């Protein structure tokens, strides 16, 4: 069973890898990809701890609303673990 998650609705300044349009949206972890250096730290020349990276699947209707064409189509995005929180009400 895929884990239900929500992208945290954070709006930090500077370089972030998580797309704005996915913040606050719910999806499921399609797979875990391993741990990689955090690009949000690397962008500023900081030491970058290795963080778990996940491929998260979102329904288009959950991103753009129920009136979007083909709302059951999906979008996969690779999102670091620190951007995700559990979402019991996710699809």
C-alpha positions as CSV (number, residue, x, y, z in Angstrom):
1,X,0.0,0.0,0.0
2,X,1.3,3.4,-0.9
3,X,1.9,5.9,1.9
4,X,-0.5,8.9,1.8
5,X,1.4,12.3,2.1
6,X,0.9,16.0,1.8
7,X,3.5,18.5,0.6
8,X,4.0,21.0,3.4
9,X,2.7,24.4,2.4
10,X,6.0,26.1,3.2
11,X,7.1,29.3,1.4
12,X,10.8,29.7,2.4
13,X,12.9,32.3,0.7
14,X,15.6,31.3,-1.8
15,X,16.2,28.2,-3.8
16,X,13.8,25.3,-3.2
17,X,13.3,22.2,-5.3
18,X,9.7,21.6,-4.5
19,X,7.3,23.1,-7.1
20,X,5.1,25.8,-5.8
21,X,1.9,24.3,-7.3
22,X,2.3,21.1,-5.3
23,X,2.6,22.8,-1.9
24,X,-0.3,21.8,0.3
25,X,-1.4,19.1,-2.2
26,X,-1.9,15.4,-1.3
27,X,-0.6,12.4,-3.1
28,X,0.9,9.0,-2.5
29,X,4.6,7.9,-2.4
30,X,5.0,5.8,-5.5
31,X,8.5,4.7,-4.5
32,X,11.4,5.8,-2.4
33,X,14.5,6.6,-4.4
34,X,17.3,6.6,-1.8
35,X,19.1,9.4,0.1
36,X,20.8,12.2,-1.7
37,X,22.4,15.5,-0.7
38,X,19.8,18.3,-0.1
39,X,20.0,20.6,-3.2
40,X,18.5,23.4,-1.1
41,X,21.7,23.5,0.9
42,X,24.0,22.8,-2.0
43,X,22.6,25.8,-3.9
44,X,24.2,28.0,-1.2
45,X,27.5,26.1,-0.9
46,X,26.5,24.6,2.5
47,X,27.2,21.1,3.7
48,X,24.3,19.0,2.5
49,X,23.1,16.1,4.5
50,X,21.7,13.1,2.6
51,X,17.9,13.1,2.8
52,X,15.4,10.5,1.6
53,X,14.0,11.4,-1.8
54,X,10.6,10.0,-2.9
55,X,8.6,9.9,-6.1
56,X,5.2,11.2,-5.2
57,X,2.1,10.7,-7.4
58,X,-0.6,13.3,-7.5
59,X,-4.0,13.2,-9.3
60,X,-4.3,16.1,-11.7
61,X,-7.8,16.8,-10.3
62,X,-6.2,17.2,-6.8
63,X,-3.7,19.7,-8.2
64,X,-5.8,21.8,-10.5
65,X,-9.3,21.1,-9.3
66,X,-12.2,18.8,-10.3
67,X,-13.0,20.7,-13.5
68,X,-9.6,20.0,-15.0
69,X,-9.6,17.9,-18.2
70,X,-8.7,14.3,-17.3
71,X,-8.8,14.7,-13.5
72,X,-7.7,11.1,-13.0
73,X,-4.5,11.5,-14.9
74,X,-1.4,11.7,-12.7
75,X,1.7,13.7,-12.3
76,X,4.8,12.2,-10.5
77,X,7.3,14.5,-8.8
78,X,10.5,13.7,-6.8
79,X,10.2,15.4,-3.4
80,X,12.5,15.3,-0.5
81,X,11.2,13.8,2.8
82,X,11.5,17.1,4.8
83,X,8.8,18.6,2.5
84,X,6.3,15.8,3.2
85,X,3.9,15.1,6.1
86,X,1.4,12.3,6.6
87,X,-2.0,12.8,5.0
88,X,-4.7,10.4,6.1
89,X,-7.3,12.1,3.9
90,X,-5.1,11.8,0.7
91,X,-6.4,9.8,-2.3
